[in-house]
């Protein structure tokens, strides 16, 4: 079984500041890890994913995340926040075999101050 | 447009009623997943279908049922509705291979309000 912990429900940063959204996972098998973004009144959009290979993955809109197995973490970062980054962000984990499904964390709301 | 189509976008109905939510997956995707999103529970996995067959069940109530048709569209049926069933219901589809390297593609959801 897999689970995801996203500490805190809300993060607020100034425009131009570093964005850091934390995600820790629990998995009994090597995981696939994902970050999704949800803008108001919209569905979830895939930001980036880790499956195998390079542990630092780059996604859309300047976001990146690093898979750290020893820390069971997959934190999302962006060097410089933009007002358009304000949204809810979900970390998700899955197994790699058939019948696997995505398990989501509770989500973090990112606010960006001018 | 993600390629996953959900209808209707909004639904308001009374307690005790039954509704059907519809989902058309992205072209070529064989798996369909249903999720419920509410403020208190977050995103909860309900059920998965793969090529017409039920593959996995999550926290789906007995009052809820789903199916996937030969053309791969899926329907989620919610009956004997209660106020607590008010939520955003998402459908997602995944790549033709029944694995998750590519994640899911989500529809824009159906917002259900039970009054």
Interface residues (C-beta under 8 A of the other chain):
Chain A: X32 X34 X36 X42 X43 X44 X45 X46 X49 X51 X90 X92 X94 X95 X96 X97 X98 X99 X100 X101 X102 X103 X104 X105 X106 X107
Chain B: X2 X4 X33 X35 X42 X43 X45 X48 X55 X56 X58 X90 X92 X98 X99 X100 X101 X102 X103 X104 X105 X106 X107 X108 X109
